[in-house]
Amino acid sequence: METLVRLAEGLGRFSSRFVPSAFAIAVLLTLLTMALALGWVGAPPPLVLDAWGGGFWELLTFSMQMALVMFTGYLLALTAPVKAVLEKVASLPRSPRGATALMAAVSMALAYFNWGLSLVASAMLVRFIARRRPDVDYRLLVACAYFGLGATWHAGLSASAPLLVATPGHFLEKQLGIIPIDRTLFSPFNVGLTLCAVALLTALAWALHPSPERTVRVEPAVLEKLGDFTPPPKPSGKLSPAEWLDHAWLLNVVFGVLGLLWFARHLWMNGGWRALNLNVVNFTFLVLAVLLHGTPARLLKASEEAASVLHGIVLQFPLYAGIYGIFKATGLTDRIGELFVSLSTRETFPAIVYLYSGVVNYFVPSGGSKWAIEAPYLLEAAGRLGVAPEKVVLAYAWGDMATDLIQPFWALPLLAVARLEFKDILGFLLVAFLVYLPLVTLGFFLFG
């Protein structure tokens, strides 16, 4: 354990010194893409500049879809029923090991349904478990709360790439058509691999808990500082018509019932679960959040908090759209596709895409925007090798989330709530990554 802690601290120092902000990485990638288009492809500078500037606005729909994934998941996590369920779950563990295993399993289950929900609800569960089990190792508990972002989110119902290619009108529809989720998310391979990953990391969370003398417990003062969502108070005295509407259940219930009726009818008329796509999933989570918050006043207060985490998506996605514009307009897609073809066979291509996507994700920690960059040349290479596009989508998705385990970007909301630094949990996450990576890599070699 001491060696692990020293390794974690060293990686933390390396990251803080050499890995810049996500915005800086996006700008550096823009310059690298321009250089490749100019030097490798030989594209004229005016074409590169026009493609970059014109590409900024090509992914606005996709950007809003990604923002809504985070926003609706966050909204749902702040509802009273979700809080009540989490408090009940926190009372289940009977030992510190049981607490960390439960935290890992819940984090991965929540991330399967919505990664935004997992980030916020897992942070809340950390607080509830730490209060009930003060003998648990707090660092490991917080690390386990992050497992869902590295093991299940891009294999589940808020998965950017698989849901996008199932959504009519997506930016690759002319090239790919529509790929329904029964060929990606609900395929036997994806479901089986997800169950294996959950079982492995849950068992690992149990095994990693240190002995009592080496356990790092949370300070009571830290627990007191962990915030909680406070709904707006209902005005006293006689309410005006506007105040009554804002603090009554009527509008939320009507909206929620209409939304659930539409969702049920959509599935009934369009082939059941095969009809799920990014828009339908976001719509459903929004409807549930409206219904469970109960009143417009509470919903609006929660919306203010949920909107505070969207800045990264709003700022970075136009930059990645500009990169996508360069790839599309200059022929860079064909060149990189040729490189992948030369390095792969039909059988090894899914595993190579998985590992490559994981490496790129460490520097571009955004499954949605990165798909816009990688998809054109990965699908080009897959077409030449005769690899089914759904295999590329899944390999990309699993690779994209693999290095989330050791990348601090998406952990920031969780760490802010938990009052820890990434270096405090990186050692445990690194062990999880080193155990999990060979399993999934083998899976994609067999998949190929």
C-alpha positions as CSV (number, residue, x, y, z in Angstrom):
1,M,0.0,0.0,0.0
2,E,2.8,2.4,0.8
3,T,4.3,1.9,-2.7
4,L,0.8,2.5,-4.2
5,V,0.5,5.7,-2.2
6,R,3.9,7.0,-3.4
7,L,3.0,6.0,-7.0
8,A,-0.3,7.9,-6.7
9,E,1.4,11.0,-5.3
10,G,4.0,10.9,-8.1
11,L,1.3,10.6,-10.8
12,G,-0.6,13.5,-9.2
13,R,2.5,15.7,-9.3
14,F,3.2,14.7,-12.9
15,S,-0.4,15.5,-13.9
16,S,-0.4,18.9,-12.2
17,R,2.8,19.8,-13.8
18,F,2.5,18.5,-17.4
19,V,-1.2,17.9,-18.2
20,P,-2.8,21.3,-19.0
21,S,-6.4,22.3,-18.8
22,A,-9.0,20.8,-21.1
23,F,-9.3,24.0,-23.0
24,A,-5.5,24.2,-23.6
25,I,-5.6,20.6,-24.8
26,A,-8.3,21.5,-27.3
27,V,-6.3,24.4,-28.7
28,L,-3.2,22.3,-29.0
29,L,-5.1,19.6,-30.8
30,T,-6.5,22.2,-33.2
31,L,-3.0,23.3,-34.0
32,L,-1.8,19.7,-34.4
33,T,-4.7,19.0,-36.8
34,M,-4.0,22.1,-38.8
35,A,-0.3,21.1,-39.1
36,L,-1.2,17.6,-40.3
37,A,-3.6,18.9,-42.9
38,L,-1.0,21.4,-44.1
39,G,2.1,19.2,-43.9
40,W,0.9,15.6,-44.4
41,V,-2.1,16.1,-46.7
42,G,-0.8,19.2,-48.4
43,A,-4.1,21.2,-48.1
44,P,-3.9,24.9,-48.9
45,P,-3.8,27.2,-45.9
46,P,-7.0,29.1,-46.9
47,L,-8.9,25.8,-47.1
48,V,-7.7,24.7,-43.7
49,L,-8.7,28.0,-42.1
50,D,-12.1,28.0,-43.8
51,A,-12.8,24.4,-42.7
52,W,-11.8,25.2,-39.1
53,G,-13.9,28.3,-38.8
54,G,-16.9,26.9,-40.7
55,G,-16.8,23.7,-38.7
56,F,-17.4,25.4,-35.3
57,W,-21.1,25.3,-35.7
58,E,-21.6,21.9,-37.4
59,L,-22.1,20.0,-34.1
60,L,-24.5,22.4,-32.3
61,T,-27.2,19.7,-32.0
62,F,-24.8,17.2,-30.7
63,S,-23.4,19.7,-28.2
64,M,-26.8,20.4,-26.8
65,Q,-27.5,16.7,-26.5
66,M,-24.4,16.2,-24.5
67,A,-25.2,19.2,-22.3
68,L,-28.6,17.7,-21.6
69,V,-27.1,14.3,-20.6
70,M,-25.2,16.0,-17.8
71,F,-28.0,18.5,-17.0
72,T,-30.8,16.0,-16.7
73,G,-28.8,13.4,-14.8
74,Y,-27.8,16.1,-12.3
75,L,-31.4,17.3,-12.0
76,L,-32.6,13.8,-11.2
77,A,-29.9,13.2,-8.6
78,L,-31.2,16.2,-6.7
79,T,-34.7,14.9,-6.3
80,A,-36.1,13.9,-2.9
81,P,-36.9,10.3,-3.9
82,V,-33.4,9.7,-5.2
83,K,-32.0,11.1,-1.9
84,A,-34.3,8.9,0.1
85,V,-33.2,5.8,-1.9
86,L,-29.5,6.6,-1.4
87,E,-30.0,7.1,2.3
88,K,-31.6,3.7,2.5
89,V,-28.8,2.1,0.4
90,A,-26.2,3.6,2.7
91,S,-27.7,1.7,5.7
92,L,-27.1,-1.7,4.1
93,P,-23.3,-2.3,4.5
94,R,-22.3,-4.2,7.6
95,S,-18.5,-3.8,7.2
96,P,-16.0,-1.3,5.7
97,R,-15.3,-3.8,2.9
98,G,-19.0,-4.2,2.2
99,A,-19.4,-0.4,2.1
100,T,-16.7,0.0,-0.6
101,A,-18.1,-2.9,-2.6
102,L,-21.6,-1.5,-2.4
103,M,-20.3,2.0,-3.4
104,A,-18.6,0.5,-6.5
105,A,-21.7,-1.5,-7.6
106,V,-24.1,1.5,-7.1
107,S,-21.7,3.9,-9.0
108,M,-21.5,1.5,-11.9
109,A,-25.3,0.8,-11.9
110,L,-26.1,4.6,-11.9
111,A,-23.6,5.3,-14.6
112,Y,-25.2,2.6,-16.8
113,F,-28.4,4.7,-16.7
114,N,-26.9,8.2,-16.9
115,W,-23.3,9.3,-16.3
116,G,-24.4,12.7,-15.0
117,L,-26.7,11.0,-12.4
118,S,-23.8,8.8,-11.4
119,L,-21.4,11.6,-10.7
120,V,-23.8,13.5,-8.5
121,A,-25.7,10.7,-6.8
122,S,-22.5,8.8,-6.1
123,A,-21.1,11.9,-4.4
124,M,-24.2,12.1,-2.3
125,L,-23.9,8.4,-1.4
126,V,-20.3,8.9,-0.3
127,R,-21.6,11.4,2.3
128,F,-24.3,9.1,3.6
129,I,-22.1,6.0,3.8
130,A,-19.2,7.9,5.5
131,R,-21.6,9.1,8.2
132,R,-23.0,5.6,8.9
133,R,-19.6,3.8,8.5
134,P,-16.9,6.1,9.9
135,D,-14.6,3.0,9.9
136,V,-14.5,2.9,6.1
137,D,-11.4,4.1,4.2
138,Y,-12.6,7.4,2.9
139,R,-10.1,7.6,-0.1
140,L,-11.2,4.2,-1.4
141,L,-14.9,5.0,-0.9
142,V,-14.5,8.1,-3.1
143,A,-12.4,6.2,-5.6
144,C,-15.2,3.5,-5.9
145,A,-17.7,6.3,-6.4
146,Y,-15.8,7.1,-9.7
147,F,-15.9,3.5,-11.0
148,G,-19.0,4.1,-13.1
149,L,-17.3,6.7,-15.2
150,G,-14.6,4.1,-16.1
151,A,-16.5,0.9,-16.5
152,T,-20.2,1.3,-17.5
153,W,-21.3,4.8,-18.7
154,H,-20.3,4.4,-22.3
155,A,-21.8,0.9,-22.4
156,G,-25.2,2.1,-21.1
157,L,-28.2,4.3,-21.7
158,S,-26.3,7.7,-21.8
159,A,-23.5,6.4,-24.1
160,S,-22.6,9.1,-26.5
161,A,-21.5,7.2,-29.6
162,P,-23.9,4.3,-29.6
163,L,-26.9,6.5,-28.9
164,L,-25.8,9.1,-31.4
165,V,-25.6,6.6,-34.3
166,A,-29.1,5.4,-33.3
167,T,-30.5,9.0,-33.5
168,P,-32.1,10.1,-36.8
169,G,-30.3,13.1,-38.3
170,H,-26.9,12.5,-36.6
171,F,-23.9,14.0,-38.3
172,L,-22.7,10.6,-39.7
173,E,-26.1,9.4,-41.0
174,K,-25.2,9.7,-44.7
175,Q,-22.1,7.5,-44.1
176,L,-23.6,5.0,-41.6
177,G,-27.3,5.3,-41.7
178,I,-29.0,4.4,-38.4
179,I,-27.5,1.7,-36.1
180,P,-30.2,0.7,-33.6
181,I,-29.0,-0.1,-30.0
182,D,-29.8,-3.8,-30.2
183,R,-26.7,-4.0,-32.4
184,T,-24.6,-2.0,-29.9
185,L,-25.7,-1.4,-26.3
186,F,-28.1,-4.4,-26.1
187,S,-25.9,-6.8,-28.1
188,P,-24.9,-10.0,-26.2
189,F,-21.2,-8.9,-26.3
190,N,-21.8,-5.5,-24.7
191,V,-24.2,-6.8,-22.1
192,G,-21.8,-9.7,-21.2
193,L,-18.7,-7.5,-21.1
194,T,-20.5,-5.0,-18.9
195,L,-21.6,-7.6,-16.4
196,C,-18.0,-9.0,-16.3
197,A,-16.6,-5.5,-15.6
198,V,-19.1,-4.8,-12.9
199,A,-18.4,-8.1,-11.1
200,L,-14.6,-7.7,-11.4
201,L,-14.5,-4.1,-10.0
202,T,-17.0,-4.8,-7.3
203,A,-14.8,-7.7,-6.0
204,L,-11.7,-5.5,-6.4
205,A,-13.4,-2.8,-4.3
206,W,-13.9,-5.4,-1.5
207,A,-10.3,-6.7,-1.7
208,L,-8.6,-3.2,-1.8
209,H,-9.9,-2.0,1.6
210,P,-6.9,-1.6,3.9
211,S,-6.5,-3.1,7.3
212,P,-8.0,-1.1,10.2
213,E,-4.6,0.3,11.3
214,R,-3.9,1.6,7.7
215,T,-7.4,2.9,7.1
216,V,-7.7,6.6,6.4
217,R,-10.9,7.9,7.9
218,V,-12.8,11.0,7.1
219,E,-12.5,13.9,9.5
220,P,-15.8,14.9,11.1
221,A,-15.2,18.5,10.1
222,V,-15.1,17.4,6.4
223,L,-18.4,15.6,6.7
224,E,-20.0,18.7,8.1
225,K,-18.8,20.8,5.1
226,L,-20.3,18.4,2.6
227,G,-23.2,20.3,1.2
228,D,-26.8,19.3,0.4
229,F,-29.4,20.6,-1.9
230,T,-31.8,22.9,-0.1
231,P,-35.2,23.5,-1.9
232,P,-36.7,27.0,-1.8
233,P,-39.1,27.6,1.1
234,K,-42.7,28.0,0.4
235,P,-43.8,31.6,1.0
236,S,-45.8,32.2,4.2
237,G,-49.3,33.7,4.3
238,K,-51.8,33.9,1.5
239,L,-50.2,33.1,-1.8
240,S,-50.7,35.0,-5.1
241,P,-51.8,33.0,-8.1
242,A,-48.2,33.0,-9.5
243,E,-46.8,31.9,-6.1
244,W,-49.4,29.1,-5.9
245,L,-48.5,27.8,-9.3
246,D,-44.7,27.9,-8.6
247,H,-45.1,25.9,-5.3
248,A,-47.9,23.5,-6.4
249,W,-47.5,20.0,-7.8
250,L,-50.1,20.6,-10.6
251,L,-47.9,21.7,-13.5
252,N,-45.1,19.2,-12.8
253,V,-47.5,16.3,-12.5
254,V,-49.3,17.2,-15.8
255,F,-46.0,17.6,-17.6
256,G,-44.6,14.4,-16.1
257,V,-47.7,12.3,-17.0
258,L,-47.7,13.7,-20.6
259,G,-44.0,12.9,-20.9
260,L,-44.4,9.3,-19.7
261,L,-47.3,8.7,-22.0
262,W,-45.3,9.9,-24.9
263,F,-42.4,7.7,-23.9
264,A,-44.6,4.6,-23.6
265,R,-46.3,5.4,-27.0
266,H,-42.9,6.0,-28.7
267,L,-41.6,2.6,-27.6
268,W,-44.9,0.8,-28.5
269,M,-45.0,2.3,-32.0
270,N,-41.3,1.9,-32.8
271,G,-40.1,-1.5,-31.8
272,G,-39.7,-1.3,-28.0
273,W,-36.2,-0.7,-26.6
274,R,-34.7,-0.6,-30.1
275,A,-36.3,2.9,-30.4
276,L,-34.1,4.4,-27.7
277,N,-31.7,7.1,-28.9
278,L,-30.0,10.1,-27.4
279,N,-33.0,12.4,-27.7
280,V,-35.4,9.9,-26.2
281,V,-33.1,9.2,-23.3
282,N,-32.6,12.9,-22.5
283,F,-36.3,13.5,-22.8
284,T,-37.1,10.7,-20.4
285,F,-34.6,11.8,-17.8
286,L,-35.9,15.4,-18.0
287,V,-39.5,14.2,-17.6
288,L,-38.5,12.1,-14.5
289,A,-36.7,15.1,-13.0
290,V,-39.7,17.4,-13.5
291,L,-42.0,14.8,-12.0
292,L,-39.9,13.9,-9.0
293,H,-38.9,17.5,-8.1
294,G,-42.6,18.1,-7.5
295,T,-42.9,21.9,-8.0
296,P,-41.7,24.5,-10.5
297,A,-39.9,26.4,-7.7
298,R,-37.9,23.3,-6.6
299,L,-37.1,22.4,-10.2
300,L,-35.8,25.9,-11.0
301,K,-33.6,26.0,-7.9
302,A,-32.1,22.6,-8.8
303,S,-31.7,23.7,-12.5
304,E,-29.5,26.6,-11.3
305,E,-27.2,24.1,-9.6
306,A,-27.2,21.6,-12.4
307,A,-26.3,24.3,-15.0
308,S,-23.2,25.2,-13.1
309,V,-21.4,22.1,-14.4
310,L,-22.0,22.7,-18.1
311,H,-19.2,25.2,-18.8
312,G,-16.8,22.5,-20.0
313,I,-19.2,21.3,-22.7
314,V,-20.2,24.7,-23.8
315,L,-16.7,26.0,-24.1
316,Q,-14.9,22.9,-25.6
317,F,-17.4,21.4,-28.1
318,P,-17.1,24.3,-30.7
319,L,-13.4,23.8,-30.7
320,Y,-13.7,20.0,-31.4
321,A,-16.3,20.8,-34.0
322,G,-13.7,23.0,-35.7
323,I,-11.3,20.0,-35.7
324,Y,-14.0,17.8,-37.2
325,G,-14.4,20.4,-39.9
326,I,-10.7,20.2,-40.8
327,F,-10.9,16.4,-41.0
328,K,-13.9,16.4,-43.2
329,A,-12.8,19.1,-45.7
330,T,-9.1,18.4,-46.2
331,G,-8.8,14.7,-46.8
332,L,-7.1,14.1,-43.5
333,T,-9.7,11.4,-42.7
334,D,-8.5,9.3,-45.7
335,R,-4.9,9.6,-44.7
336,I,-5.4,8.5,-41.1
337,G,-7.8,5.7,-42.3
338,E,-5.0,4.4,-44.5
339,L,-2.6,4.4,-41.6
340,F,-5.0,2.3,-39.5
341,V,-5.6,-0.1,-42.3
342,S,-1.8,-0.6,-42.6
343,L,-1.5,-1.4,-38.9
344,S,-4.5,-3.6,-38.5
345,T,-6.3,-6.7,-39.7
346,R,-10.0,-7.4,-39.7
347,E,-9.6,-9.5,-36.5
348,T,-7.4,-7.1,-34.6
349,F,-9.0,-3.8,-35.6
350,P,-11.6,-3.6,-32.7
351,A,-8.9,-4.2,-30.1
352,I,-6.6,-1.6,-31.7
353,V,-9.5,0.9,-31.8
354,Y,-10.2,0.2,-28.1
355,L,-6.6,0.8,-27.0
356,Y,-6.2,3.9,-29.3
357,S,-9.4,5.4,-28.1
358,G,-8.3,5.0,-24.5
359,V,-5.0,6.8,-25.1
360,V,-6.6,9.7,-26.9
361,N,-9.3,9.9,-24.1
362,Y,-6.6,10.7,-21.5
363,F,-5.8,13.9,-23.4
364,V,-9.3,14.6,-24.7
365,P,-11.7,13.5,-21.9
366,S,-14.9,13.9,-23.8
367,G,-16.6,10.9,-25.3
368,G,-19.0,13.0,-27.4
369,S,-16.6,15.6,-28.9
370,K,-13.8,13.0,-29.4
371,W,-16.2,10.8,-31.4
372,A,-16.6,13.7,-33.8
373,I,-12.9,13.7,-34.3
374,E,-12.2,10.0,-34.5
375,A,-15.3,8.6,-36.1
376,P,-14.6,9.7,-39.8
377,Y,-11.2,8.0,-40.1
378,L,-12.0,5.0,-37.8
379,L,-15.1,4.2,-39.9
380,E,-13.2,4.8,-43.1
381,A,-10.6,2.2,-42.0
382,A,-13.3,-0.2,-40.8
383,G,-15.0,-0.1,-44.2
384,R,-11.7,-0.9,-46.0
385,L,-11.1,-3.9,-43.6
386,G,-14.6,-5.2,-43.7
387,V,-15.3,-4.6,-40.0
388,A,-18.9,-4.0,-39.1
389,P,-19.5,-0.3,-38.0
390,E,-21.2,-1.4,-34.7
391,K,-18.0,-3.1,-33.7
392,V,-16.1,0.2,-34.2
393,V,-18.7,2.1,-32.2
394,L,-18.5,-0.3,-29.2
395,A,-14.7,-0.4,-29.3
396,Y,-14.5,3.3,-29.4
397,A,-17.0,3.6,-26.5
398,W,-15.2,1.1,-24.2
399,G,-11.8,2.7,-25.0
400,D,-13.1,6.2,-24.4
401,M,-14.3,5.3,-20.8
402,A,-11.3,3.1,-19.9
403,T,-8.9,5.9,-19.1
404,D,-11.6,7.9,-17.4
405,L,-10.5,5.9,-14.4
406,I,-7.1,7.6,-14.3
407,Q,-8.2,11.0,-15.8
408,P,-9.2,13.7,-13.3
409,F,-11.4,15.8,-15.6
410,W,-14.8,14.2,-14.9
411,A,-13.9,13.4,-11.3
412,L,-13.8,17.1,-10.5
413,P,-17.5,17.4,-9.4
414,L,-17.2,14.3,-7.2
415,L,-13.9,15.6,-5.7
416,A,-15.4,19.0,-5.0
417,V,-18.2,17.4,-3.0
418,A,-15.9,14.9,-1.2
419,R,-13.3,17.6,-0.4
420,L,-10.4,15.5,-1.7
421,E,-7.7,15.9,-4.4
422,F,-7.3,13.5,-7.3
423,K,-4.0,12.3,-6.1
424,D,-5.7,11.0,-2.9
425,I,-7.7,8.4,-4.9
426,L,-5.4,7.9,-7.9
427,G,-3.6,4.9,-6.4
428,F,-6.8,2.9,-6.0
429,L,-8.0,3.9,-9.5
430,L,-4.7,2.9,-11.0
431,V,-5.0,-0.6,-9.6
432,A,-8.6,-0.8,-10.9
433,F,-7.4,0.3,-14.3
434,L,-4.6,-2.2,-14.5
435,V,-6.9,-5.0,-13.5
436,Y,-9.8,-3.9,-15.8
437,L,-7.8,-3.1,-18.9
438,P,-6.6,-6.7,-19.7
439,L,-10.1,-8.1,-19.3
440,V,-11.6,-5.6,-21.8
441,T,-8.7,-5.8,-24.2
442,L,-9.0,-9.6,-24.4
443,G,-12.8,-9.2,-24.9
444,F,-12.2,-7.0,-28.0
445,F,-9.6,-9.4,-29.4
446,L,-12.2,-12.1,-29.2
447,F,-14.8,-9.8,-30.5
448,G,-12.7,-9.2,-33.6
